[in-house]
């Protein structure tokens, strides 16, 4: 848990080596041994930063915590000030010693400086020990459940976030990746929450807007006592009035929960009002005693109410209705038809930006394919117009800020429900959801129309990622391997070692899923001239 993060990750090879060969462990200074012995010579936890500051430099608990926080928040001015205090110590105005410094404790200045550098490089990503222990326990338990009770786990997970549409979208995308189908709500099969049905998961009725727990309880009791609902008329007659009102019925129709009753949604939405009016009249007449002589003793079932004969709505309209009453698309997604195109052009799924632990950084430029879910215009202080745009794909959603100049240039492209390709910068701020800052927008279909330049016939490369690295022993190569293993996938990696001029095609036990985030991280390590990708 604690090592598998961008900063501490660099220590993984050393951690493994030291764990297998504890006798060969070395420390920059003997004072580090009692602190780092439990983590095989590597700085892993935030508490270890504080211990090093106290043991080597004589910091108080408060000052050691100040260093930890400065490193975690990347406050460079504070860090540089504390670096000097860590190495050489600090005296108060009255001449008393605040901290003695590492040099006074017998640590050479060069070694103290190197130790401070090592702490700085990892502390911004490190966990505290109790946090890591708690996460590890929960991770082990949930990983066990997900492995051995996958469908039940995913159903429970979606039930736990019924009030968070974005998380349900993400979990439904995970179900899709696991080849678990999430079935739409069904009035004869759904229950209050998400439930497992065979090898599939059935949508819970409580996730539908305007349908409260009381209404669902009545529906389930009626279904249990008198059997499944046989038709749309049968459902209306048996439930209308028992907390069920017109608004609730309309939501059930729009989400597809009544599709099993033999009529299409267009028919039901067009005809339900007349049916409910007739049921209201019948109830009113019964209460007032206005029953005809022909109704007395008549046990013949009432005939079905006739629904108008109209064609079903277009698929896009059906999906829009589902989104209206559940906050998400259930029976499909407008972006589904463009998945292959997005993969072909290496467009990043939104999930890889918004999910917890996503490997993106503040200010990173990404390219995504999504539909425009919403657009709100707002006047700036200068009187210009900017926009807040909601982007969605089948994996999640995110808010995008479009500043006046960009809006003026690309605003016409950002129409509701239109698929677009967006180039944007990632904005990550403390205690805020991830956002995108728009740089450019183009219609998604234009990418397919653009003709790619033909490759020179003399140069033919195998598909996959091609890298040039200094050598197998170079620390940069270890970092590259750690990074590639995070982006596990199906695409080959070919590595050229510059020192031996040796090319390893299809590097063993290494397959990746190429995307902009991975490419940007590799370029940081190797430069753009040493990172090349050839799609299949």
N, C-alpha and C positions, 0 to 999 in steps of 0.2 A: 504494500500500500504506500509506504513512505518513499521507497526508492523509485517507484514507477512514475516519476514526475520529471518535467524538463530539466530542473537543476540537479537534483540528486541522481538522476538517471545516468549521468556521466560516471558515477562511481560503481555502477553495476558490475562491470568486468573485474574491478579490484575487489569488490565485496565477495564475488563468487570465488575468485582466486584465493583470497585470505580465508574464506570459510573452509575450503578444501585443504589449505595448507596453513593452519594457524601458526605454526612455528616460524613461518617466513614473514609474518606481519611486521611492518616497520612503521615508525611514527616520525613526524618531523621533529618532535621533541619528546623526551621521556615523560614530561608532565601531561601529555595527551593520553598516555596509555590507560590510566584508570577511567578516563572519560569515554574513550572510543573503543575500548576493548570489547564491550558488549555488542558493538555494531561492526566488528571485524575491521577496525581501523578507519572507517568512513564516517563522516559527519552526516547524520541522517535526520535527527530531530532538532527542533528549535531549542529544547532544553540544553542540548549539547553546546549550542552557541553561547548560551548564558553561562554554562559551566566553564567553558574555555576562557571567557572574559573574566570570570571570577578567579579561577585557579592560576592562570598565566599572568593576568594584568592587575589582579586585586580589585576588580570592580565590585561595587555593592550590588545587591539584587536589583535595586531600582535602575542603576546605570546599565547593568547587563541587559535588563529588559528593554531599556531605551535603544540599545544597539540592535537587539532582535527586531524591534518594531521598525527601526529605520531601514534595516535590510529588507524586511518584508514589504515595506511600502516604497522601496527604492528611493529613499530620500538621500540623494548623493551628497549634499552639503553636510548633513548630519553625520553621514558615514565617514566622510573624509576627516571631519573634526574628531570623531571617535577613534579613527584609525591612529591618529597621532597620540591620543590618550592611551590607546591600547598598547602601543609600542613603547612610548617614553613616559607615560604617567601624567598626572595632573595635580597641581597644587592649588589650594584655595587662596583667596586674597590675603588671608591672615597667615599664610605660610604653611598651614597644615596640609597633609597629604590626602587628597581625595582618592587617588588610586596610584599605586606605585609604578605600574607599567610592566610589560613583559621583560624588557631589557634588565630591569632591576631584579627580576627573578631568575636571571641567568639565561634568558632566551635571546639569541642573537637577533639584531634588528631585521636582517634579511629573512630569517625564519619566521619571525613574528609577522612581518609584512605578508609573507606567502600564506600563513595561516589565516590572516584577516581576509585575503583575497579569496581563499577557498570558502570561508564562511559566507562571504558576500555573494559568491556565484550560485549558491544553492538556497540561501535563506528565504529568498522571495517566493519559493515554491514549497518550502518544507512544512510539514505538519508538526504540531506538538505531539508528544508521545501518547497522552490519554486520548486525544482526538484520533490518532492512527489506530490505537487499540480498539476503540469503539467502532470505527469504520471497518476494521478488519473482521470483527465479530459479525457485524451486520452483513458485510460482503460475503463471508463464508456461508452464513445461514441462507441468504437469498440466492447465492450461486447454487447451493445444494438444491433448493426448491426449484429454481429455474431449470436445472439439469434433469432432475428426476420427476418433477411435476410441472412441466413447462406450461401446458395449457391452463392448469389451475392457477399457477403463479401469475400468468399474464392477465387472466380474468380478474383475480383479486387486485392486481396492480391497477388496472383501469377503474375498478370499483372504488379504489382508495382516492382517486383524483377526479371524481365525478364533477367537481366544481372548477376544474382546470382543463379547459378544452385543449390548450396547447400541449399539455402532457399526454392527454388521451391520443392526440394525433401522433405524437412521437411513439407511444406504445403500440398503436395500431401499425405504424411503419415497422416496428420491431417484429410484430406478429407476421407481417408480410415477409420479412426477411427469413423468419423461421418456418415459413410455409404453413402458417396457421391462419385459416380464413376467419375473419370476423363477420358474422352474419348480421344483416339488418335486424332491427326490432321486429318481432312477430307477435301479434296479440294472442295467438294460441300457443306460443312456445316460450316467449320471453318472461322473465321474472323481474323482480325489483332491480337487481344488480346484474352485472355481467356474469354469465354462467357458461359452463362447459357442456357442449352437446356433441358427444362422440369425439371426433378429432377437430372440432371447430368451437368457436366461442360465439355465443349469442349476445347481441347488444341488449343492455339493460334498459327497462322503461324509465327508470329514474333519471336517465341521462337526457331525456326528451324535455324540452322547455314547456312550461305551462301544465305539466303533469306531475301533481304532487303525490306524496306517499299514500295519502288517504284514498285518492282515486285509484291508484294502482292496487291497493289492498282490496278495494271493492271488486275490481276487475278479476283479480286472482281468485277471490272467494266465489264469485259467480261462475267462473270457469271450473273451479274445483267441484262445486255443488251440482251444476247443471250441464257440465260437459263443454266441449269446445264451441266457439262461435261458428255458426254454419254459413252465414252470409253477412253482408253489410247491414241489411235491414235487421237481422237477428241481433247483431251487436248493438245497434242503436236502441232497439226495444228493450234489451236486457240491462243496459247500463245507463242510458240517458236519464238524468234526474238524480241519480245516486252520486252526487258531487260532480258527475260528468256534465260539462256544459259544451256549448258550441266551440269555444276557443280550444278546449282540450281535444275535442274530436278532430278539429282542423289540424292540430299539431300531430296527432296520431296518423292522419292521412298523409301529411306532408313528409313525415319521416319514413314512410313505407311500412309501418306496423300493421296496416290493414290490407296490404297487398294480397294476403293469403285468402281473402274473403271473396275472390272471384271477380272483382271489378277493378278497373284501373283508377289511378289517382285523379285523373281529369274527370271521370264519371262521378267519383265520390265527392270531390270538391264542388262540382256543379250541382249535384242532386241532394246533398245532405240537408240543406236548409229546408227544402220542401218536406222531407221525411220527418225531421224534427218538429216542424209545424204541425204535421198530422198527428204525431205522437202526443204533442201538447194538447191538441183538441180532444183527442181520445181520453187522455187523463182528466181533462177538465169536465168532459161530459160524464165520465164515470163518477167523479166526485159529486157532481150536481144531480146524479140520478137519471140523466137523460140517456137511457139505454133503449133502443128500439125493440119491439116485440120479436123481430127476427133474430136479435142477438141472444135472447133468452134461451138457454139450453142448447146453444149452438157450440159444439165442441170442435168444429172444423177449424184447423189452423188458419190464421190470417194469411192472405196471399202476400207475396213479396212486393215491396214497393219497387216500382219501375224506376230505373236510373236512366238518364239520357244516354243515347248511343253516340259517344264522341270518342275520337282517337286519343291515345295517350299523349301527354306532353313530350316534347323533345327531351332527350337525355340530359342536355345542359340545364334545362329548366327544372327537371327532377332533382338534379344534384344541387341546384341553387336552393330549392325548397328544403332539402335535407340539411343544408348548411344553416338555413334560417332558423330551424327549430331544434337543432342539436349542436350548432356551432362547428360542425365538421361534415365532411363528405363521407357517407357510409358505403353506399353501393358502388362507389367508384371515386375517381378524382379527375378533375379537368386536365391535370398534368400527366395522367397515366399514358395517354397516347403519345406523349413527347419524351418518355423515359429513355428510349434508345437514342434519340437525338441529343439529349442532355449528357448521356454517357459518352457518346461519340465525341462531343466537344468538351469533355471534361468539366462540365459545370458542377459546382459544389452543391450538394444537397443542404438545405437550410439546417437540418438536424446537426450537421457537423460544425455549425456556428453557435447554435443556441443551447445545445445540450450541456449539462454539467460535465466539466472535464474536457471540453472540446479543445483540440490542439490548434487554436488560433490566437493571435496576439493583437493587442490594441494597435490600430494603424495599419494592419495588414490589408493588402488589396486582394479581393476575391472576385470571382465571377460566378453568378448563380443563375439558374433558370427557374422561374416561378410565375404564378399568375398574380395580377393585381387584385387584392381582395377588398381594399378600401383606399380612399384618398380624401384627406381633409386639407383644405387650404387655409393658410393663416397669414395675416399681414405682419411684416417685420416692423421694427421701430422706424426704419427708414422709409416705410411706405411701400416696400416691395412685397411680392407674394412668394411664400415658400409652401412646401407641402409635406404632410406626414402620410406616407404610403404604407399600407399593410401588404406584405408579400407572403405568399403561401405556396408550398408544394406538398407532395404526399408525405413528407417526413416532418413538417413543422411550419411555423410562421415566425415572422420577424417584422419589426417596424423599421422603416427606412426614412431618413431625413433627406429632403430634396431642397437645396438652397436656391434662391431666386435665379441665378444665372443658369444653373443646370435645368431648373424647371422651365425656364423660357425656351431652352433649346430642345428638351426632350418631353415636355409635358403632354404633348399630343399623343405620344406613344403609350402613355400610362393610362389606359382605359380599363374600367372594371372588367374583371374576369378574362382579360387578355393575357396570353402567355408572352413573357418578355425575358430577355437576357440583360442582366444588370451587372455592371462593373462598379464596385463600391469599396469603401474602406470600412473595416470593422471598428466599432467603437465599444470598448469594454471599460466600464467604470464601476467602482466599488458600490455595492448594494443596488445596482441597476441591471435591468435586463440588457442583453447584447443588442446593439443597433447597427444599422448600416448607414453610411454617409454616401449618397449617390454621386457617382462620377459620370456615368453614361448609361443609356438605355436603348435597346433596339428590339424590335419584334423578334420573337424566337424563330419564326419561320424564315426570316431573312437569312439566318445562318445557313440554312439548307440550300438557299438559292445562291449564296456566294460560292463561286467556283474557286477551289483551291489551286494554287500554282502546282503544275506537275513537277514531281521530284526529278532531279537529274538522273538519267538512266545509269550513269556510271557508279552511283552511290546507292548501294542496297544494304539496309540494316534489318536485322531481325526485330520484330515488334517488341516493345518493352522499354524499360528505363536503362539508359546508358550513363555510366558514371566514370570519371577519372579520379583516382585517389592517389596520394603520395606513395603509400606502402601499406602492407598488412599490419605492420607494427606501429604505424602512426596513430596517435590518440584520436585524430580526426576520423579515421576509419572506424574505430570503435563507436564513436558518436553517430556516424552514418548508419551503422548496423542497428544500433538501438532505435534510431528514428524509423528506419524501414520496417522493423518488426511491429511497430505500433500500427502501421497502415497495412495490415495483413489483407491479402486479396488473391487474385488469380493471375496477375501479370508478371512476366519474367523481369529479372534484374541482371544486367551485364556489367561487369566491373573490370576496368583497365588499371593495372598497378604501374605507376610511372617509373618506380625504381627498377623493376625487373622487366618492364615492357611486356608484361604477361596479361593476356585477356582471358577472363573467366566468363564464358557465356552461360546463361542460366545458372547463376550463382546458387549452390545447393541449399535446399531447405529455406528458400527465401522467395516469396511471392508477394506482390504489393497491389494495392488499389490506388492508382495514380490520381492525384487531384492537385489543385492550386496550393493548398496548405502545405502538402508534402514537398512540392517543388520549391516553394519559397524557403522552407526550412533547409533544404539541401543546398540551395544557392548561397544561403548564409554561411554554410560550412565549407563549400567547395568553390564558390563563384559560378556565375551563370554559364561560363564557357565549358565547364566540366560536368554540366547536367543537361542531358538531352533525352527527349522522350519521343518514341515512334509508336503511334497507336496501331492497332491491328487493322 
